[in-house]
């Protein structure tokens, strides 16, 4: 009996506590059921408006009810009732400067389910957000202002977590002046059960149509999407399928969007086509050249790491004009600049399709296609400017390999390999290697666009270039087996090729090894009149070329010929002088010497002077006048004697080609980054 008395004494307080808790629960429930929540609308409207700096209004009924959690939730929490706040006719105004309408957002009805306990930690956990007939209109101006950025009230101590979002028929308008797009989307609920687009992916619940303008072209399109976006669980997927076109620009997407907060991001099959790849700069931030129409397809992957996104265009294939491209590219947001990386390959690449690779605008893909800026009168070097304004938009490290590179009027390049790097407006191609004319050219190129004037430097090595392949259209060259080898280093400053060459410094060395070449061309260089006429009438004979060796030093845009020797089976040609790349003038002294006696030979020294556009080539007046005077004098004695001055009997010795080649093939001593001291003009 003593024990029973103790149990009765213990159970009595517990019963009292239980009844008190039950009473409180009933009172709370009755409060939520009977309280007129519309009394709080003025306070809520005022506080939200003050916080955001916009006019916020709940114009319809405001109510709170308790419901159990969603079946998709795990654990016991889904059985715990939670408050669901519902509000009818909710609006949020746009800023006063907006031109897309007075309201930024509105909905016929908004329902919000909340976890109560996390509010004690200042965490707003929205388990369910439902929107009925949402109507959203947002805008971004050219100066960077946008309508979705609210009043800055400093850092917030509250965290918001949305776990599930659903909506039915609604409207969206997005106007973006920098992207030159004004897009409208009208969505409606799809009636009836829809099949899932893929295993493990929710079915489509919405169909939408697209309209508006992009770059003044009319937008048409549409697609389907899921009606519910669940942001909890291990496999979070939101299906989407869309097609849109604006003029020649076309976009197709099909796949799933994953939790934007998770590393999974999204995975979409994408097809893209347009009038010019340059139009993608505003959408992607990636600097691309003006091109002819393009098309591409691949898989677009998105991943978020902290506050930054990265986008990968995986295993894509595409065409630009008559060129093909394939590979994988990744665009990563980061500070201080985004970073583009990846690898590209091409079976055939036409340079005319890609336009300038470093920013010089040729108008490719437009009405100005092919119209390269012509040099001014009397000038020959290119004056098309390099546009480095957008070089600071991103950094890059992209590998490229091309099987065949087609140039408009020149011989094609083969097996091109390069790594394109851009860092802080400094562009490098290291190395740039390609096959050409049966040989190979390897170079390192550096273009520094960080200043007002482009600072350029290049180092080049050419090996095994076949003469007959360098001049494929000259039939007389097809029997030649000679090769060209050379090394060069040049550096200069300027925003055009002409300006760079006009300020350049460096060295260029080149040799041609033993082979057969056209005697016709050599005789023209030596002004051997008799043989020139003979070859033109009866054909071009071939002659043995022993070697050609040349060494040139460039100072302040002036290329001085330090050494030039051409040795053939019957003549030796030496040349000296200079070529001024700044003024585009040349002054050369050509001195041919025969190796044997020849009749009717006018092998007198030659000159080549004048401008690049109007050079003048002719015999040196002094030596030619002596020969002509002697011939006239002897003709007065005997007509046959007049031939004596025109017969070459002064034999030139054979050139030591081995020594000449060794000297000419020494690596250049000039550093492309450090200009040599100026030399006095001659």
LOGUKOL-377142 format. One record per residue (C-alpha): residue number from 1; residue in one letter; x, y, z. Coordinates in steps of 0.1 Angstrom, whole numbers. Each point is the difference from the previous one (the first is absolute). Example, Ala and Ser with C-alpha at 12.3 -4.5 7.8 and 13.67 -1.06 7.14 Angstrom:
2
resi,resn,east,north,up
1,A,123,-45,78;
2,S,14,34,-7;
***
This chain:
682
resi,resn,east,north,up
1,X,0,0,0;
2,X,29,22,7;
3,X,13,-5,-36;
4,X,-34,7,-15;
5,X,-3,33,19;
6,X,34,11,-14;
7,X,-11,-9,-36;
8,X,-32,20,5;
9,X,20,30,13;
10,X,24,-2,-30;
11,X,-26,-4,-27;
12,X,-21,29,12;
13,X,26,27,-10;
14,X,7,-17,-33;
15,X,-37,0,-8;
16,X,-1,37,8;
17,X,29,8,-22;
18,X,-15,-21,-28;
19,X,-33,18,2;
20,X,18,34,1;
21,X,19,-9,-32;
22,X,-31,-13,-17;
23,X,-18,32,10;
24,X,27,22,-14;
25,X,0,-20,-32;
26,X,-38,4,-3;
27,X,3,37,7;
28,X,27,4,-26;
29,X,-20,-20,-26;
30,X,-31,20,8;
31,X,20,32,-2;
32,X,13,-10,-35;
33,X,-35,-11,-10;
34,X,-19,30,13;
35,X,25,28,-3;
36,X,-7,25,-29;
37,X,34,0,-16;
38,X,-11,28,-23;
39,X,6,24,29;
40,X,38,-6,-6;
41,X,-1,9,-37;
42,X,7,38,5;
43,X,30,-8,23;
44,X,14,-27,-24;
45,X,-4,23,-30;
46,X,17,29,17;
47,X,29,-20,14;
48,X,8,-18,-33;
49,X,-3,33,-20;
50,X,24,17,24;
51,X,25,-29,-1;
52,X,0,-4,-38;
53,X,-5,36,-10;
54,X,-28,-11,-22;
55,X,-38,1,3;
56,X,-12,-34,13;
57,X,-36,-8,5;
58,X,-22,-30,10;
59,X,-33,12,-14;
60,X,-20,-32,7;
61,X,-6,-22,30;
62,X,28,-10,23;
63,X,-4,-32,19;
64,X,20,-26,20;
65,X,-9,-37,3;
66,X,18,-31,13;
67,X,7,-29,-22;
68,X,23,-31,2;
69,X,32,-2,-20;
70,X,5,-12,-35;
71,X,2,-37,-8;
72,X,33,7,-18;
73,X,16,10,33;
74,X,19,-26,20;
75,X,-2,-10,36;
76,X,-25,10,27;
77,X,-1,37,-9;
78,X,-25,-6,-29;
79,X,-26,-10,26;
80,X,4,31,21;
81,X,-26,27,-8;
82,X,14,33,-12;
83,X,-14,34,-8;
84,X,-9,7,-37;
85,X,-3,37,-7;
86,X,-22,9,-29;
87,X,-5,34,-16;
88,X,-21,10,-30;
89,X,8,27,-25;
90,X,36,7,9;
91,X,20,27,-19;
92,X,35,15,1;
93,X,8,31,-20;
94,X,28,7,-24;
95,X,24,29,5;
96,X,-12,33,-14;
97,X,23,-1,-30;
98,X,-13,-33,-12;
99,X,-17,-1,-35;
100,X,-13,-36,2;
101,X,-30,9,22;
102,X,-8,13,34;
103,X,1,-35,17;
104,X,31,-21,3;
105,X,-18,-30,14;
106,X,-36,-10,7;
107,X,-20,-31,7;
108,X,-37,-9,5;
109,X,10,-20,30;
110,X,31,-8,19;
111,X,3,-29,25;
112,X,30,-5,23;
113,X,6,-29,23;
114,X,25,6,29;
115,X,19,-19,26;
116,X,-5,18,33;
117,X,29,-11,21;
118,X,28,12,-24;
119,X,-14,35,4;
120,X,17,0,34;
121,X,33,-2,-18;
122,X,-10,27,-25;
123,X,-3,-26,-27;
124,X,-31,3,-22;
125,X,-6,-36,-13;
126,X,-27,2,-26;
127,X,-11,-36,-5;
128,X,-25,8,-28;
129,X,-4,32,-22;
130,X,-30,-1,-23;
131,X,-8,27,-25;
132,X,-33,3,-19;
133,X,1,20,-33;
134,X,33,18,7;
135,X,7,31,-22;
136,X,36,11,1;
137,X,17,29,-20;
138,X,37,7,6;
139,X,24,23,-18;
140,X,37,8,-3;
141,X,12,33,-14;
142,X,32,8,-20;
143,X,15,17,30;
144,X,-3,-32,21;
145,X,-30,9,21;
146,X,-25,-28,4;
147,X,-35,-3,15;
148,X,7,-31,21;
149,X,25,16,23;
150,X,-17,16,30;
151,X,9,26,25;
152,X,33,-7,18;
153,X,-7,-4,37;
154,X,34,-15,8;
155,X,7,-37,7;
156,X,-30,-20,11;
157,X,2,-23,31;
158,X,-28,-21,-15;
159,X,5,-30,-23;
160,X,-26,-11,-24;
161,X,-3,-36,-13;
162,X,-27,-9,-26;
163,X,-5,-38,-2;
164,X,-28,-3,-25;
165,X,-14,24,-26;
166,X,-31,-5,-21;
167,X,-21,22,-23;
168,X,-26,-2,-27;
169,X,-9,22,-29;
170,X,19,33,0;
171,X,19,26,-19;
172,X,36,12,-1;
173,X,16,30,-18;
174,X,38,5,0;
175,X,14,31,-16;
176,X,38,3,-2;
177,X,15,30,-18;
178,X,37,-13,0;
179,X,-12,-33,-15;
180,X,-24,19,-24;
181,X,-28,-24,10;
182,X,-36,5,10;
183,X,-14,-35,8;
184,X,-36,-9,9;
185,X,-11,-34,12;
186,X,-36,-12,6;
187,X,-4,-32,19;
188,X,-31,-22,5;
189,X,-7,-32,19;
190,X,0,-32,-21;
191,X,-32,-19,4;
192,X,1,-37,7;
193,X,28,-23,10;
194,X,32,5,-19;
195,X,27,-26,-6;
196,X,34,6,17;
197,X,27,12,-25;
198,X,25,-25,15;
199,X,3,-25,27;
200,X,1,16,34;
201,X,-10,34,-13;
202,X,-34,16,9;
203,X,-25,4,-28;
204,X,-6,33,-18;
205,X,-27,21,17;
206,X,2,33,-19;
207,X,-1,10,-37;
208,X,13,34,-10;
209,X,3,22,-30;
210,X,27,26,-7;
211,X,-2,34,-17;
212,X,18,33,-1;
213,X,31,13,-18;
214,X,37,-8,0;
215,X,23,26,-17;
216,X,-31,14,-17;
217,X,-9,-35,-14;
218,X,-33,-15,9;
219,X,1,-29,26;
220,X,-21,-31,-5;
221,X,0,-32,19;
222,X,-13,-21,29;
223,X,5,-31,20;
224,X,-10,-20,31;
225,X,12,0,36;
226,X,-7,-16,33;
227,X,-27,16,22;
228,X,18,-8,33;
229,X,36,6,9;
230,X,10,-21,30;
231,X,32,13,17;
232,X,4,-28,25;
233,X,12,-36,-3;
234,X,29,-17,-17;
235,X,-14,1,-36;
236,X,-14,34,-7;
237,X,-11,5,-36;
238,X,-22,25,-18;
239,X,-6,-9,-37;
240,X,0,26,-27;
241,X,-3,-1,-38;
242,X,1,32,-21;
243,X,6,13,-35;
244,X,3,36,-10;
245,X,10,20,-31;
246,X,8,36,-7;
247,X,10,7,-36;
248,X,29,-23,-8;
249,X,5,-7,37;
250,X,-14,-33,13;
251,X,2,-17,34;
252,X,-12,-34,11;
253,X,2,-14,35;
254,X,-11,-34,14;
255,X,10,-14,34;
256,X,-3,6,37;
257,X,8,29,23;
258,X,13,-11,34;
259,X,1,18,34;
260,X,18,33,-8;
261,X,16,-1,35;
262,X,16,-35,-5;
263,X,30,-10,-21;
264,X,-22,-19,-24;
265,X,-14,32,-15;
266,X,-16,-10,-34;
267,X,6,-22,-30;
268,X,-16,10,-33;
269,X,3,-12,-36;
270,X,5,33,-19;
271,X,-2,9,-37;
272,X,10,35,-9;
273,X,2,18,-34;
274,X,4,36,-10;
275,X,12,26,-25;
276,X,33,7,17;
277,X,19,-14,30;
278,X,8,35,11;
279,X,-37,4,10;
280,X,7,-25,29;
281,X,22,25,18;
282,X,-29,17,17;
283,X,-15,-34,11;
284,X,32,-18,10;
285,X,26,27,7;
286,X,24,-20,-23;
287,X,17,21,-26;
288,X,-6,-16,-34;
289,X,7,13,-35;
290,X,-24,11,-27;
291,X,-8,-31,-20;
292,X,-24,-13,-27;
293,X,-31,-19,12;
294,X,8,-27,25;
295,X,-17,-30,16;
296,X,10,-23,29;
297,X,-14,-27,23;
298,X,12,-15,32;
299,X,-6,-4,37;
300,X,-1,31,22;
301,X,9,-7,36;
302,X,-3,24,29;
303,X,17,-3,34;
304,X,1,24,30;
305,X,29,2,24;
306,X,-6,25,28;
307,X,-11,32,-16;
308,X,13,-8,-35;
309,X,-14,-20,-29;
310,X,19,-19,-26;
311,X,-16,-10,-33;
312,X,14,-28,-22;
313,X,-10,-6,-36;
314,X,9,-36,-3;
315,X,8,-21,-31;
316,X,-15,25,-24;
317,X,2,0,-37;
318,X,-7,29,-23;
319,X,5,18,-33;
320,X,11,36,-7;
321,X,-5,7,-37;
322,X,20,-28,-17;
323,X,20,-7,31;
324,X,-6,-27,27;
325,X,7,2,37;
326,X,-3,-25,29;
327,X,12,-3,35;
328,X,-8,10,36;
329,X,1,35,15;
330,X,-5,11,36;
331,X,-9,35,11;
332,X,6,7,37;
333,X,-10,30,19;
334,X,28,13,23;
335,X,18,31,11;
336,X,14,22,-14;
337,X,-11,-14,-34;
338,X,-19,-30,-13;
339,X,21,-29,-13;
340,X,-5,-19,-33;
341,X,18,-34,-4;
342,X,-3,-31,-21;
343,X,11,-16,-32;
344,X,-12,4,-36;
345,X,6,-20,-31;
346,X,-8,6,-37;
347,X,3,-22,-31;
348,X,-2,31,-23;
349,X,2,36,11;
350,X,-3,29,-24;
351,X,15,31,14;
352,X,-25,20,-20;
353,X,-27,-16,21;
354,X,15,10,34;
355,X,10,35,-10;
356,X,27,16,21;
357,X,12,-23,28;
358,X,12,29,22;
359,X,-26,27,-6;
360,X,6,16,-34;
361,X,-35,4,-15;
362,X,-4,-11,-36;
363,X,-37,1,1;
364,X,-3,-38,-6;
365,X,-35,-12,0;
366,X,-14,34,-7;
367,X,-6,22,-30;
368,X,36,12,5;
369,X,14,-35,-3;
370,X,32,-1,-18;
371,X,5,38,0;
372,X,33,3,18;
373,X,10,36,5;
374,X,22,11,-29;
375,X,34,17,7;
376,X,2,37,-8;
377,X,13,10,-35;
378,X,36,-9,-5;
379,X,1,-25,29;
380,X,0,-38,-1;
381,X,1,-13,36;
382,X,-33,-9,17;
383,X,-15,28,20;
384,X,-30,-20,14;
385,X,-1,8,38;
386,X,0,-25,28;
387,X,-29,4,23;
388,X,13,-7,35;
389,X,-28,17,19;
390,X,-16,-33,11;
391,X,32,-19,7;
392,X,-5,7,37;
393,X,-34,-17,0;
394,X,15,-34,10;
395,X,31,-21,3;
396,X,4,-32,-21;
397,X,20,-31,-5;
398,X,-12,-19,-30;
399,X,18,-27,-20;
400,X,-8,-2,-37;
401,X,10,-26,-27;
402,X,-10,3,-36;
403,X,6,-26,-27;
404,X,-3,24,-29;
405,X,0,38,1;
406,X,-12,16,-32;
407,X,11,35,-9;
408,X,-17,19,-28;
409,X,28,5,-25;
410,X,29,-17,17;
411,X,11,-36,4;
412,X,-18,-18,28;
413,X,14,-8,34;
414,X,-1,-35,14;
415,X,1,-16,35;
416,X,-2,33,18;
417,X,6,-2,38;
418,X,-1,29,24;
419,X,-10,10,35;
420,X,-18,34,2;
421,X,4,18,33;
422,X,-14,33,11;
423,X,9,15,34;
424,X,-5,36,10;
425,X,-4,10,-37;
426,X,32,-18,-10;
427,X,-5,-25,-28;
428,X,25,-27,-7;
429,X,1,-29,-25;
430,X,27,-22,14;
431,X,9,-19,-20;
432,X,-18,6,-34;
433,X,12,-29,-22;
434,X,-13,-11,-34;
435,X,10,-18,-31;
436,X,5,21,-32;
437,X,14,-8,-35;
438,X,12,-34,11;
439,X,19,15,30;
440,X,-9,13,34;
441,X,-1,34,17;
442,X,2,4,37;
443,X,-5,34,18;
444,X,-7,17,33;
445,X,-21,31,-2;
446,X,-8,25,27;
447,X,-24,30,-3;
448,X,-3,23,30;
449,X,-32,20,-2;
450,X,1,14,35;
451,X,12,34,-12;
452,X,-14,25,-25;
453,X,25,-14,-26;
454,X,3,-37,-7;
455,X,34,-14,8;
456,X,8,-30,-22;
457,X,28,-25,-1;
458,X,5,-32,-21;
459,X,27,-26,-3;
460,X,-2,-24,-30;
461,X,18,-30,-15;
462,X,-7,-14,-34;
463,X,14,-34,-10;
464,X,-2,-20,-32;
465,X,-23,22,-21;
466,X,0,-13,-36;
467,X,4,26,-27;
468,X,-23,-18,-24;
469,X,-28,0,26;
470,X,6,36,9;
471,X,-7,9,-36;
472,X,-25,-26,-11;
473,X,-14,21,-29;
474,X,34,4,-17;
475,X,5,-30,-22;
476,X,37,8,-4;
477,X,4,-6,38;
478,X,-14,-35,0;
479,X,34,-16,-8;
480,X,17,17,29;
481,X,11,-19,31;
482,X,13,29,19;
483,X,-10,7,36;
484,X,-4,32,20;
485,X,12,2,36;
486,X,0,31,22;
487,X,-2,16,34;
488,X,-13,34,10;
489,X,-8,21,30;
490,X,-19,33,-2;
491,X,-16,24,25;
492,X,-19,32,-5;
493,X,-27,23,13;
494,X,-31,12,-17;
495,X,-37,-7,-5;
496,X,4,-11,-37;
497,X,24,-23,-18;
498,X,15,30,-18;
499,X,6,18,33;
500,X,16,-31,16;
501,X,23,-6,-29;
502,X,9,37,-2;
503,X,13,-1,36;
504,X,13,-35,0;
505,X,34,-14,9;
506,X,15,-34,-3;
507,X,18,-24,-24;
508,X,-10,-22,-29;
509,X,22,-27,-14;
510,X,-9,-23,-28;
511,X,17,-26,-23;
512,X,-10,-20,-31;
513,X,17,-33,-3;
514,X,12,-17,-32;
515,X,-26,-7,-27;
516,X,-12,9,-35;
517,X,-17,32,-8;
518,X,-11,20,-31;
519,X,29,14,-20;
520,X,-25,24,-15;
521,X,-5,17,33;
522,X,38,3,7;
523,X,7,13,-35;
524,X,-27,27,5;
525,X,18,10,32;
526,X,33,2,-19;
527,X,-15,18,-31;
528,X,15,-26,-24;
529,X,-21,12,-29;
530,X,9,-28,-25;
531,X,-8,-29,24;
532,X,-32,18,12;
533,X,-13,1,-36;
534,X,11,-36,-7;
535,X,-18,-14,31;
536,X,-32,19,-7;
537,X,-2,-14,-36;
538,X,13,-36,5;
539,X,-9,-7,37;
540,X,16,2,34;
541,X,31,-21,6;
542,X,9,-10,36;
543,X,33,9,16;
544,X,17,-12,32;
545,X,-3,23,30;
546,X,28,-5,25;
547,X,-13,22,28;
548,X,-15,32,11;
549,X,9,16,34;
550,X,-14,32,14;
551,X,5,19,33;
552,X,-20,31,9;
553,X,0,22,30;
554,X,-30,21,8;
555,X,4,33,19;
556,X,-28,25,6;
557,X,-20,-14,-29;
558,X,30,0,-24;
559,X,12,-35,-13;
560,X,36,2,-9;
561,X,13,-29,-22;
562,X,32,-10,17;
563,X,6,-30,-23;
564,X,-16,-14,-31;
565,X,16,-25,-23;
566,X,-17,-20,-28;
567,X,22,-27,-16;
568,X,-11,-19,-31;
569,X,19,-22,-25;
570,X,9,30,-22;
571,X,-4,32,21;
572,X,5,15,34;
573,X,-23,28,12;
574,X,8,23,29;
575,X,-24,26,14;
576,X,2,28,26;
577,X,-21,29,10;
578,X,-30,5,22;
579,X,-38,-2,1;
580,X,-17,27,21;
581,X,-32,-14,15;
582,X,-10,33,16;
583,X,1,21,-32;
584,X,-6,-30,-23;
585,X,30,7,-22;
586,X,29,-21,-11;
587,X,35,5,-13;
588,X,17,-31,-12;
589,X,33,-6,-19;
590,X,0,-33,-20;
591,X,33,-12,-14;
592,X,0,-32,-22;
593,X,32,-17,-11;
594,X,2,-27,-27;
595,X,20,-32,5;
596,X,7,-4,-37;
597,X,3,19,-32;
598,X,-34,9,-15;
599,X,-9,18,-31;
600,X,-24,29,0;
601,X,1,3,38;
602,X,-8,33,16;
603,X,9,-11,35;
604,X,4,34,14;
605,X,-9,10,36;
606,X,-37,6,6;
607,X,-18,24,22;
608,X,-35,-4,16;
609,X,-13,33,15;
610,X,-32,18,7;
611,X,-31,-9,20;
612,X,-16,-33,6;
613,X,-29,9,-23;
614,X,22,15,-28;
615,X,35,-16,1;
616,X,24,7,-28;
617,X,25,-26,-11;
618,X,27,6,-26;
619,X,37,-2,-7;
620,X,25,21,18;
621,X,7,29,-25;
622,X,39,0,4;
623,X,10,-36,-9;
624,X,-27,-3,-27;
625,X,11,33,-16;
626,X,36,-12,-1;
627,X,-10,-32,-18;
628,X,-23,18,-24;
629,X,26,27,-7;
630,X,27,-26,-7;
631,X,-24,-19,-23;
632,X,-8,32,-20;
633,X,37,8,-3;
634,X,10,-34,-13;
635,X,-29,-1,-24;
636,X,15,29,-19;
637,X,30,-23,-6;
638,X,-16,-33,-6;
639,X,-37,-10,7;
640,X,11,-34,14;
641,X,23,17,24;
642,X,-30,17,16;
643,X,-9,-33,17;
644,X,33,-2,20;
645,X,-12,23,28;
646,X,-32,-21,3;
647,X,18,-33,6;
648,X,6,-8,36;
649,X,35,-15,6;
650,X,3,10,37;
651,X,-8,-33,17;
652,X,-14,1,35;
653,X,13,-27,24;
654,X,-23,-25,15;
655,X,-16,10,33;
656,X,9,-20,31;
657,X,-37,-9,6;
658,X,7,-20,31;
659,X,16,30,17;
660,X,-27,24,-12;
661,X,-28,-23,12;
662,X,17,-5,34;
663,X,3,38,4;
664,X,-35,7,-11;
665,X,-16,-27,22;
666,X,14,13,32;
667,X,-28,8,25;
668,X,-10,37,2;
669,X,17,18,28;
670,X,-27,26,5;
671,X,-25,-4,28;
672,X,-34,8,-12;
673,X,-9,15,34;
674,X,30,23,2;
675,X,5,24,-30;
676,X,35,5,-11;
677,X,16,35,0;
678,X,-10,21,-30;
679,X,25,2,-28;
680,X,9,31,-20;
681,X,-18,3,-34;
682,X,22,-6,-30;
***
